[in-house]
Amino acid sequence: MATYEYLCSRCGPFDVKLAIGTAPRTHGCPVCAAAARRVYSSPGLTLTPDGVAALHEREEQAREAPAVVSEVPAGKRVPRRPHPALSQLPRP
């Protein structure tokens, strides 16, 4: 859905949400029902912080061409400690 702006000569500007590409040149005013003409204005763009933009770019690249690994990366293994309750179990 996109927001389109119309201007009624009697009531002033108003917005209408329609599917992209389906906005007619005129639209009925919600107040007086007169034909209002479509107004073209700049899109509402916001600046994205650099960190968010980088994460978004990385996510898009991973979707199109994911990294392929052939082995588990080497790393320091942390030894697992047994659960303390296991020492209280009866032994056979």
Secondary structure as UniProt FT lines:
FT   STRAND          2..8
FT   TURN            9..11
FT   STRAND          12..18
FT   TURN            20..21
FT   STRAND          26..28
FT   TURN            30..32
FT   STRAND          35..39
FT   HELIX           50..64
FT   HELIX           84..88
//
